């Protein structure tokens, strides 16, 4: 046999093939030692059971969950492979105490969460009830819309009477006053000129027109002249002479001879005049209420039209 064909020494030595199971067991033992050491260290860092340390205890519970989540899978795999995965007896009491504290604090955390949830639900319910009660008791309601704000004031449908049956009281809405000098629009309608101080009256504001002021004497004379003309046309008699006063209107008898006709006596009782004025004011109040309702309806119609236009409906 020549030297060229002689086997090498490396060819005569057989390398041992490692057993994969033994390799896995060795790696698992190393992992268990590291994880169990961290678990024991965390168990020795347990906090005192005090109320003021609750936030720190919550953080410790999170760390404990993380450590046990690393150890338990290794223990299960070790039992399948027959590996002894036991912690030292000296560290056993610390692990047991830490685990019992963890379970107790978790139960307390669940109870706290339930109490907080019940309190939040109670507060929300109380707030909803208070808001609903406020919306029922408040007489002035503000309806906010996308482009306009409408203030709905309570409307009085009756006219209060004073102790004197012939004298009527004028109802003034909250935030308004009775203007001493009425505007021309209120004089024509024979209505009370009410509104905010120094501003236009409510009637002109609802009608969206200019509020033209007039003098008191001129307004009274114009009102008296209009009433006398209507009375003369209805009775086909001459106009009556009226004494103008700040508080009441007095009708005076007059005797006038028309051409070719006999004298006619024109007489209106004060009680009848008061009833007519009351009926007229009630009619004006209803007209004002209808006007306010119409304006609110118009606002809703405009808002609906804008909404339909946004979604493409003509």
Buried (B, 14 or more C-beta within 10 A) or exposed (E): EEEEEEEEEEEEEEEEEEEEEEEEBEEBBEBBEEBBEBBBEBBEEBBEEEEEEEEEBEEBBEEBEEBBEBBEEBBEBBEEEEBEBEBEEEBEEBBEEBBEBBEEBBEEBEEEEEEEEEEEEEEEEEEEEEEEEEEEEEEEEEEEEEEEEBEEBEEEEEBEEEEEEEEBEEBBBEEBBEBEEBBBBBBEBBBBBBBBEEEBBBBBEBBEEEBEEBEEEEBBEBBBEEBBEEBBEEBEBBBBBBEEEEEBBEBEEBEBEEEEEEEBEBEBEEEEBBEEBEEEBEEBBEBBEEEBEEBEEEBEEBBEEEEEEEEEEE
